[in-house]
Amino acid sequence: MRHALSIEKDIREKPTTGPWKEYEPAGTAAATCSCGFATGTIATAEASRLARAHLDELKTPRADAT
Ligand SMILES: [Zn+2]
């Protein structure tokens, strides 16, 4: 099983008085992996933590691994 993990951070449009658009981090993100792992949209820090935990889990050999 290949794991290609990615974290997509959300942005939101900032209120501005100018004729342009500004964006800022929304503070939420979603981590997904090609293996089917997905956190859904949660706080960015939590998404990072779960993504790291997912990768750590892969490094640990399991007794029941096939
Ligand atoms: Zn994975």
PDB file of the backbone (N, CA, C, O) and the ligand in Angstrom, with CONECT records:
HET     ZN  A 101       1
ATOM      1  N   MET A   1       0.856  -1.209   0.000  1.00  0.00           N
ATOM      2  CA  MET A   1       0.000   0.000   0.000  1.00  0.00           C
ATOM      3  C   MET A   1       0.877   1.239   0.000  1.00  0.00           C
ATOM      4  O   MET A   1       1.741   1.407   0.861  1.00  0.00           O
ATOM      5  N   ARG A   2       0.646   2.094  -0.968  1.00  0.00           N
ATOM      6  CA  ARG A   2       1.393   3.342  -1.008  1.00  0.00           C
ATOM      7  C   ARG A   2       0.659   4.429  -0.230  1.00  0.00           C
ATOM      8  O   ARG A   2      -0.571   4.486  -0.212  1.00  0.00           O
ATOM      9  N   HIS A   3       1.426   5.263   0.393  1.00  0.00           N
ATOM     10  CA  HIS A   3       0.828   6.355   1.151  1.00  0.00           C
ATOM     11  C   HIS A   3       1.319   7.691   0.603  1.00  0.00           C
ATOM     12  O   HIS A   3       2.505   8.010   0.695  1.00  0.00           O
ATOM     13  N   ALA A   4       0.436   8.439   0.056  1.00  0.00           N
ATOM     14  CA  ALA A   4       0.766   9.801  -0.386  1.00  0.00           C
ATOM     15  C   ALA A   4      -0.119  10.736   0.420  1.00  0.00           C
ATOM     16  O   ALA A   4      -1.289  10.952   0.106  1.00  0.00           O
ATOM     17  N   LEU A   5       0.477  11.278   1.461  1.00  0.00           N
ATOM     18  CA  LEU A   5      -0.276  12.102   2.402  1.00  0.00           C
ATOM     19  C   LEU A   5      -0.221  13.561   1.989  1.00  0.00           C
ATOM     20  O   LEU A   5       0.843  14.069   1.634  1.00  0.00           O
ATOM     21  N   SER A   6      -1.328  14.220   2.030  1.00  0.00           N
ATOM     22  CA  SER A   6      -1.317  15.655   1.740  1.00  0.00           C
ATOM     23  C   SER A   6      -2.253  16.384   2.691  1.00  0.00           C
ATOM     24  O   SER A   6      -3.273  15.850   3.127  1.00  0.00           O
ATOM     25  N   ILE A   7      -1.881  17.604   2.995  1.00  0.00           N
ATOM     26  CA  ILE A   7      -2.712  18.443   3.857  1.00  0.00           C
ATOM     27  C   ILE A   7      -3.138  19.664   3.062  1.00  0.00           C
ATOM     28  O   ILE A   7      -2.304  20.403   2.537  1.00  0.00           O
ATOM     29  N   GLU A   8      -4.409  19.860   2.981  1.00  0.00           N
ATOM     30  CA  GLU A   8      -4.921  21.020   2.276  1.00  0.00           C
ATOM     31  C   GLU A   8      -5.453  22.022   3.285  1.00  0.00           C
ATOM     32  O   GLU A   8      -6.416  21.762   4.007  1.00  0.00           O
ATOM     33  N   LYS A   9      -4.798  23.170   3.311  1.00  0.00           N
ATOM     34  CA  LYS A   9      -5.228  24.203   4.256  1.00  0.00           C
ATOM     35  C   LYS A   9      -6.287  25.082   3.612  1.00  0.00           C
ATOM     36  O   LYS A   9      -6.175  25.463   2.447  1.00  0.00           O
ATOM     37  N   ASP A  10      -7.289  25.390   4.369  1.00  0.00           N
ATOM     38  CA  ASP A  10      -8.360  26.236   3.858  1.00  0.00           C
ATOM     39  C   ASP A  10      -7.980  27.706   3.962  1.00  0.00           C
ATOM     40  O   ASP A  10      -7.279  28.122   4.884  1.00  0.00           O
ATOM     41  N   ILE A  11      -8.455  28.476   3.001  1.00  0.00           N
ATOM     42  CA  ILE A  11      -8.299  29.936   3.088  1.00  0.00           C
ATOM     43  C   ILE A  11      -9.684  30.560   3.024  1.00  0.00           C
ATOM     44  O   ILE A  11     -10.634  29.949   2.534  1.00  0.00           O
ATOM     45  N   ARG A  12      -9.779  31.756   3.514  1.00  0.00           N
ATOM     46  CA  ARG A  12     -11.051  32.445   3.422  1.00  0.00           C
ATOM     47  C   ARG A  12     -10.807  33.871   2.926  1.00  0.00           C
ATOM     48  O   ARG A  12      -9.719  34.426   3.079  1.00  0.00           O
ATOM     49  N   GLU A  13     -11.810  34.423   2.352  1.00  0.00           N
ATOM     50  CA  GLU A  13     -11.676  35.768   1.824  1.00  0.00           C
ATOM     51  C   GLU A  13     -11.721  36.754   2.974  1.00  0.00           C
ATOM     52  O   GLU A  13     -12.591  36.692   3.843  1.00  0.00           O
ATOM     53  N   LYS A  14     -10.766  37.660   2.958  1.00  0.00           N
ATOM     54  CA  LYS A  14     -10.665  38.674   3.989  1.00  0.00           C
ATOM     55  C   LYS A  14     -11.531  39.861   3.590  1.00  0.00           C
ATOM     56  O   LYS A  14     -11.552  40.238   2.418  1.00  0.00           O
ATOM     57  N   PRO A  15     -12.236  40.449   4.529  1.00  0.00           N
ATOM     58  CA  PRO A  15     -12.977  41.660   4.185  1.00  0.00           C
ATOM     59  C   PRO A  15     -11.982  42.764   3.833  1.00  0.00           C
ATOM     60  O   PRO A  15     -11.023  42.990   4.571  1.00  0.00           O
ATOM     61  N   THR A  16     -12.195  43.439   2.736  1.00  0.00           N
ATOM     62  CA  THR A  16     -11.294  44.512   2.345  1.00  0.00           C
ATOM     63  C   THR A  16     -12.089  45.662   1.763  1.00  0.00           C
ATOM     64  O   THR A  16     -13.169  45.466   1.207  1.00  0.00           O
ATOM     65  N   THR A  17     -11.551  46.856   1.893  1.00  0.00           N
ATOM     66  CA  THR A  17     -12.230  48.028   1.352  1.00  0.00           C
ATOM     67  C   THR A  17     -11.768  48.299  -0.084  1.00  0.00           C
ATOM     68  O   THR A  17     -12.366  49.115  -0.785  1.00  0.00           O
ATOM     69  N   GLY A  18     -10.718  47.625  -0.514  1.00  0.00           N
ATOM     70  CA  GLY A  18     -10.178  47.851  -1.850  1.00  0.00           C
ATOM     71  C   GLY A  18     -10.907  47.037  -2.905  1.00  0.00           C
ATOM     72  O   GLY A  18     -11.719  46.173  -2.575  1.00  0.00           O
ATOM     73  N   PRO A  19     -10.620  47.309  -4.177  1.00  0.00           N
ATOM     74  CA  PRO A  19     -11.266  46.583  -5.282  1.00  0.00           C
ATOM     75  C   PRO A  19     -10.570  45.261  -5.584  1.00  0.00           C
ATOM     76  O   PRO A  19     -10.736  44.709  -6.671  1.00  0.00           O
ATOM     77  N   TRP A  20      -9.819  44.765  -4.663  1.00  0.00           N
ATOM     78  CA  TRP A  20      -9.124  43.496  -4.856  1.00  0.00           C
ATOM     79  C   TRP A  20      -9.624  42.489  -3.834  1.00  0.00           C
ATOM     80  O   TRP A  20     -10.387  42.816  -2.925  1.00  0.00           O
ATOM     81  N   LYS A  21      -9.181  41.283  -4.006  1.00  0.00           N
ATOM     82  CA  LYS A  21      -9.559  40.236  -3.055  1.00  0.00           C
ATOM     83  C   LYS A  21      -8.347  39.850  -2.225  1.00  0.00           C
ATOM     84  O   LYS A  21      -7.229  39.752  -2.730  1.00  0.00           O
ATOM     85  N   GLU A  22      -8.591  39.637  -0.965  1.00  0.00           N
ATOM     86  CA  GLU A  22      -7.513  39.199  -0.083  1.00  0.00           C
ATOM     87  C   GLU A  22      -7.948  37.914   0.608  1.00  0.00           C
ATOM     88  O   GLU A  22      -9.119  37.714   0.932  1.00  0.00           O
ATOM     89  N   TYR A  23      -6.967  37.060   0.819  1.00  0.00           N
ATOM     90  CA  TYR A  23      -7.267  35.783   1.460  1.00  0.00           C
ATOM     91  C   TYR A  23      -6.396  35.599   2.686  1.00  0.00           C
ATOM     92  O   TYR A  23      -5.270  36.095   2.742  1.00  0.00           O
ATOM     93  N   GLU A  24      -6.908  34.904   3.641  1.00  0.00           N
ATOM     94  CA  GLU A  24      -6.149  34.615   4.848  1.00  0.00           C
ATOM     95  C   GLU A  24      -6.409  33.170   5.240  1.00  0.00           C
ATOM     96  O   GLU A  24      -7.424  32.595   4.845  1.00  0.00           O
ATOM     97  N   PRO A  25      -5.499  32.570   6.018  1.00  0.00           N
ATOM     98  CA  PRO A  25      -5.736  31.189   6.450  1.00  0.00           C
ATOM     99  C   PRO A  25      -7.011  31.115   7.282  1.00  0.00           C
ATOM    100  O   PRO A  25      -7.240  31.940   8.166  1.00  0.00           O
ATOM    101  N   ALA A  26      -7.821  30.132   6.991  1.00  0.00           N
ATOM    102  CA  ALA A  26      -9.082  30.000   7.716  1.00  0.00           C
ATOM    103  C   ALA A  26      -8.884  29.290   9.051  1.00  0.00           C
ATOM    104  O   ALA A  26      -9.778  29.281   9.897  1.00  0.00           O
ATOM    105  N   GLY A  27      -7.694  28.691   9.233  1.00  0.00           N
ATOM    106  CA  GLY A  27      -7.421  28.001  10.485  1.00  0.00           C
ATOM    107  C   GLY A  27      -7.872  26.553  10.488  1.00  0.00           C
ATOM    108  O   GLY A  27      -7.771  25.851  11.494  1.00  0.00           O
ATOM    109  N   THR A  28      -8.377  26.121   9.328  1.00  0.00           N
ATOM    110  CA  THR A  28      -8.801  24.728   9.221  1.00  0.00           C
ATOM    111  C   THR A  28      -8.086  24.073   8.052  1.00  0.00           C
ATOM    112  O   THR A  28      -7.639  24.746   7.124  1.00  0.00           O
ATOM    113  N   ALA A  29      -7.983  22.757   8.110  1.00  0.00           N
ATOM    114  CA  ALA A  29      -7.319  21.999   7.063  1.00  0.00           C
ATOM    115  C   ALA A  29      -7.865  20.580   7.068  1.00  0.00           C
ATOM    116  O   ALA A  29      -8.501  20.141   8.027  1.00  0.00           O
ATOM    117  N   ALA A  30      -7.605  19.883   5.985  1.00  0.00           N
ATOM    118  CA  ALA A  30      -8.004  18.480   5.889  1.00  0.00           C
ATOM    119  C   ALA A  30      -6.813  17.680   5.394  1.00  0.00           C
ATOM    120  O   ALA A  30      -6.220  18.014   4.368  1.00  0.00           O
ATOM    121  N   ALA A  31      -6.458  16.622   6.120  1.00  0.00           N
ATOM    122  CA  ALA A  31      -5.378  15.744   5.693  1.00  0.00           C
ATOM    123  C   ALA A  31      -5.987  14.511   5.046  1.00  0.00           C
ATOM    124  O   ALA A  31      -6.916  13.907   5.582  1.00  0.00           O
ATOM    125  N   THR A  32      -5.453  14.147   3.891  1.00  0.00           N
ATOM    126  CA  THR A  32      -5.919  12.938   3.214  1.00  0.00           C
ATOM    127  C   THR A  32      -4.712  12.129   2.762  1.00  0.00           C
ATOM    128  O   THR A  32      -3.642  12.682   2.506  1.00  0.00           O
ATOM    129  N   CYS A  33      -4.889  10.837   2.667  1.00  0.00           N
ATOM    130  CA  CYS A  33      -3.827   9.955   2.221  1.00  0.00           C
ATOM    131  C   CYS A  33      -4.390   9.062   1.124  1.00  0.00           C
ATOM    132  O   CYS A  33      -5.584   8.763   1.102  1.00  0.00           O
ATOM    133  N   SER A  34      -3.518   8.642   0.219  1.00  0.00           N
ATOM    134  CA  SER A  34      -3.961   7.810  -0.894  1.00  0.00           C
ATOM    135  C   SER A  34      -4.475   6.448  -0.420  1.00  0.00           C
ATOM    136  O   SER A  34      -5.131   5.737  -1.180  1.00  0.00           O
ATOM    137  N   CYS A  35      -4.180   6.081   0.832  1.00  0.00           N
ATOM    138  CA  CYS A  35      -4.637   4.793   1.355  1.00  0.00           C
ATOM    139  C   CYS A  35      -6.084   4.852   1.815  1.00  0.00           C
ATOM    140  O   CYS A  35      -6.680   3.827   2.145  1.00  0.00           O
ATOM    141  N   GLY A  36      -6.652   6.067   1.835  1.00  0.00           N
ATOM    142  CA  GLY A  36      -8.036   6.197   2.256  1.00  0.00           C
ATOM    143  C   GLY A  36      -8.189   6.946   3.569  1.00  0.00           C
ATOM    144  O   GLY A  36      -9.292   7.315   3.970  1.00  0.00           O
ATOM    145  N   PHE A  37      -7.060   7.162   4.226  1.00  0.00           N
ATOM    146  CA  PHE A  37      -7.063   7.927   5.467  1.00  0.00           C
ATOM    147  C   PHE A  37      -7.504   9.361   5.184  1.00  0.00           C
ATOM    148  O   PHE A  37      -7.005   9.988   4.249  1.00  0.00           O
ATOM    149  N   ALA A  38      -8.424   9.879   5.973  1.00  0.00           N
ATOM    150  CA  ALA A  38      -8.869  11.260   5.803  1.00  0.00           C
ATOM    151  C   ALA A  38      -9.346  11.793   7.139  1.00  0.00           C
ATOM    152  O   ALA A  38     -10.070  11.115   7.867  1.00  0.00           O
ATOM    153  N   THR A  39      -8.938  13.001   7.452  1.00  0.00           N
ATOM    154  CA  THR A  39      -9.327  13.570   8.746  1.00  0.00           C
ATOM    155  C   THR A  39     -10.630  14.353   8.637  1.00  0.00           C
ATOM    156  O   THR A  39     -11.302  14.583   9.643  1.00  0.00           O
ATOM    157  N   GLY A  40     -10.991  14.766   7.419  1.00  0.00           N
ATOM    158  CA  GLY A  40     -12.084  15.709   7.280  1.00  0.00           C
ATOM    159  C   GLY A  40     -11.553  17.090   7.632  1.00  0.00           C
ATOM    160  O   GLY A  40     -10.383  17.234   7.985  1.00  0.00           O
ATOM    161  N   THR A  41     -12.386  18.084   7.541  1.00  0.00           N
ATOM    162  CA  THR A  41     -11.944  19.454   7.802  1.00  0.00           C
ATOM    163  C   THR A  41     -11.963  19.736   9.295  1.00  0.00           C
ATOM    164  O   THR A  41     -13.020  19.770   9.926  1.00  0.00           O
ATOM    165  N   ILE A  42     -10.773  19.938   9.844  1.00  0.00           N
ATOM    166  CA  ILE A  42     -10.615  20.192  11.277  1.00  0.00           C
ATOM    167  C   ILE A  42      -9.584  21.298  11.455  1.00  0.00           C
ATOM    168  O   ILE A  42      -9.056  21.814  10.470  1.00  0.00           O
ATOM    169  N   ALA A  43      -9.294  21.663  12.686  1.00  0.00           N
ATOM    170  CA  ALA A  43      -8.296  22.703  12.960  1.00  0.00           C
ATOM    171  C   ALA A  43      -6.956  22.306  12.350  1.00  0.00           C
ATOM    172  O   ALA A  43      -6.571  21.137  12.387  1.00  0.00           O
ATOM    173  N   THR A  44      -6.247  23.285  11.788  1.00  0.00           N
ATOM    174  CA  THR A  44      -4.986  23.018  11.091  1.00  0.00           C
ATOM    175  C   THR A  44      -3.993  22.251  11.954  1.00  0.00           C
ATOM    176  O   THR A  44      -3.376  21.292  11.492  1.00  0.00           O
ATOM    177  N   ALA A  45      -3.838  22.669  13.201  1.00  0.00           N
ATOM    178  CA  ALA A  45      -2.880  22.024  14.091  1.00  0.00           C
ATOM    179  C   ALA A  45      -3.248  20.559  14.317  1.00  0.00           C
ATOM    180  O   ALA A  45      -2.384  19.685  14.378  1.00  0.00           O
ATOM    181  N   GLU A  46      -4.535  20.320  14.439  1.00  0.00           N
ATOM    182  CA  GLU A  46      -5.017  18.955  14.669  1.00  0.00           C
ATOM    183  C   GLU A  46      -4.809  18.095  13.414  1.00  0.00           C
ATOM    184  O   GLU A  46      -4.458  16.919  13.511  1.00  0.00           O
ATOM    185  N   ALA A  47      -5.028  18.685  12.253  1.00  0.00           N
ATOM    186  CA  ALA A  47      -4.821  17.959  10.996  1.00  0.00           C
ATOM    187  C   ALA A  47      -3.352  17.566  10.848  1.00  0.00           C
ATOM    188  O   ALA A  47      -3.040  16.456  10.418  1.00  0.00           O
ATOM    189  N   SER A  48      -2.445  18.493  11.209  1.00  0.00           N
ATOM    190  CA  SER A  48      -1.008  18.206  11.150  1.00  0.00           C
ATOM    191  C   SER A  48      -0.649  17.082  12.105  1.00  0.00           C
ATOM    192  O   SER A  48       0.130  16.187  11.777  1.00  0.00           O
ATOM    193  N   ARG A  49      -1.235  17.148  13.296  1.00  0.00           N
ATOM    194  CA  ARG A  49      -0.927  16.154  14.324  1.00  0.00           C
ATOM    195  C   ARG A  49      -1.383  14.764  13.874  1.00  0.00           C
ATOM    196  O   ARG A  49      -0.650  13.786  14.017  1.00  0.00           O
ATOM    197  N   LEU A  50      -2.592  14.689  13.333  1.00  0.00           N
ATOM    198  CA  LEU A  50      -3.130  13.401  12.899  1.00  0.00           C
ATOM    199  C   LEU A  50      -2.363  12.861  11.693  1.00  0.00           C
ATOM    200  O   LEU A  50      -2.174  11.652  11.559  1.00  0.00           O
ATOM    201  N   ALA A  51      -1.924  13.765  10.819  1.00  0.00           N
ATOM    202  CA  ALA A  51      -1.147  13.352   9.649  1.00  0.00           C
ATOM    203  C   ALA A  51       0.177  12.742  10.108  1.00  0.00           C
ATOM    204  O   ALA A  51       0.612  11.710   9.596  1.00  0.00           O
ATOM    205  N   ARG A  52       0.805  13.396  11.076  1.00  0.00           N
ATOM    206  CA  ARG A  52       2.076  12.893  11.604  1.00  0.00           C
ATOM    207  C   ARG A  52       1.853  11.556  12.297  1.00  0.00           C
ATOM    208  O   ARG A  52       2.658  10.635  12.156  1.00  0.00           O
ATOM    209  N   ALA A  53       0.781  11.454  13.032  1.00  0.00           N
ATOM    210  CA  ALA A  53       0.459  10.205  13.734  1.00  0.00           C
ATOM    211  C   ALA A  53       0.227   9.078  12.729  1.00  0.00           C
ATOM    212  O   ALA A  53       0.609   7.932  12.968  1.00  0.00           O
ATOM    213  N   HIS A  54      -0.404   9.417  11.604  1.00  0.00           N
ATOM    214  CA  HIS A  54      -0.654   8.411  10.566  1.00  0.00           C
ATOM    215  C   HIS A  54       0.666   7.886  10.029  1.00  0.00           C
ATOM    216  O   HIS A  54       0.826   6.678   9.857  1.00  0.00           O
ATOM    217  N   LEU A  55       1.616   8.778   9.762  1.00  0.00           N
ATOM    218  CA  LEU A  55       2.914   8.365   9.233  1.00  0.00           C
ATOM    219  C   LEU A  55       3.704   7.583  10.275  1.00  0.00           C
ATOM    220  O   LEU A  55       4.387   6.615   9.942  1.00  0.00           O
ATOM    221  N   ASP A  56       3.613   7.999  11.531  1.00  0.00           N
ATOM    222  CA  ASP A  56       4.317   7.276  12.599  1.00  0.00           C
ATOM    223  C   ASP A  56       3.803   5.849  12.713  1.00  0.00           C
ATOM    224  O   ASP A  56       4.560   4.908  12.950  1.00  0.00           O
ATOM    225  N   GLU A  57       2.502   5.718  12.538  1.00  0.00           N
ATOM    226  CA  GLU A  57       1.848   4.430  12.624  1.00  0.00           C
ATOM    227  C   GLU A  57       2.415   3.471  11.561  1.00  0.00           C
ATOM    228  O   GLU A  57       2.550   2.271  11.797  1.00  0.00           O
ATOM    229  N   LEU A  58       2.739   4.026  10.399  1.00  0.00           N
ATOM    230  CA  LEU A  58       3.232   3.203   9.293  1.00  0.00           C
ATOM    231  C   LEU A  58       4.615   2.667   9.565  1.00  0.00           C
ATOM    232  O   LEU A  58       4.996   1.608   9.066  1.00  0.00           O
ATOM    233  N   LYS A  59       5.378   3.421  10.375  1.00  0.00           N
ATOM    234  CA  LYS A  59       6.743   3.016  10.667  1.00  0.00           C
ATOM    235  C   LYS A  59       6.799   1.905  11.698  1.00  0.00           C
ATOM    236  O   LYS A  59       7.806   1.209  11.826  1.00  0.00           O
ATOM    237  N   THR A  60       5.694   1.745  12.442  1.00  0.00           N
ATOM    238  CA  THR A  60       5.661   0.739  13.487  1.00  0.00           C
ATOM    239  C   THR A  60       5.136  -0.580  12.923  1.00  0.00           C
ATOM    240  O   THR A  60       3.965  -0.677  12.556  1.00  0.00           O
ATOM    241  N   PRO A  61       5.996  -1.591  12.854  1.00  0.00           N
ATOM    242  CA  PRO A  61       5.518  -2.880  12.332  1.00  0.00           C
ATOM    243  C   PRO A  61       4.507  -3.494  13.277  1.00  0.00           C
ATOM    244  O   PRO A  61       4.687  -3.480  14.495  1.00  0.00           O
ATOM    245  N   ARG A  62       3.455  -4.026  12.714  1.00  0.00           N
ATOM    246  CA  ARG A  62       2.428  -4.635  13.551  1.00  0.00           C
ATOM    247  C   ARG A  62       2.517  -6.142  13.450  1.00  0.00           C
ATOM    248  O   ARG A  62       2.876  -6.696  12.412  1.00  0.00           O
ATOM    249  N   ALA A  63       2.183  -6.789  14.546  1.00  0.00           N
ATOM    250  CA  ALA A  63       2.227  -8.250  14.595  1.00  0.00           C
ATOM    251  C   ALA A  63       1.234  -8.853  13.613  1.00  0.00           C
ATOM    252  O   ALA A  63       1.470  -9.923  13.052  1.00  0.00           O
ATOM    253  N   ASP A  64       0.116  -8.152  13.410  1.00  0.00           N
ATOM    254  CA  ASP A  64      -0.927  -8.723  12.556  1.00  0.00           C
ATOM    255  C   ASP A  64      -0.821  -8.237  11.096  1.00  0.00           C
ATOM    256  O   ASP A  64      -1.734  -8.451  10.299  1.00  0.00           O
ATOM    257  N   ALA A  65       0.294  -7.587  10.761  1.00  0.00           N
ATOM    258  CA  ALA A  65       0.459  -7.089   9.399  1.00  0.00           C
ATOM    259  C   ALA A  65       0.538  -8.240   8.413  1.00  0.00           C
ATOM    260  O   ALA A  65       1.155  -9.268   8.692  1.00  0.00           O
ATOM    261  N   THR A  66      -0.083  -8.064   7.268  1.00  0.00           N
ATOM    262  CA  THR A  66      -0.043  -9.152   6.275  1.00  0.00           C
ATOM    263  C   THR A  66       0.828  -8.754   5.099  1.00  0.00           C
ATOM    264  O   THR A  66       0.988  -9.532   4.159  1.00  0.00           O
TER     265      THR A  66
HETATM  266 ZN    ZN A 101      -1.851   6.319   4.402  1.00  0.00          ZN2+
END
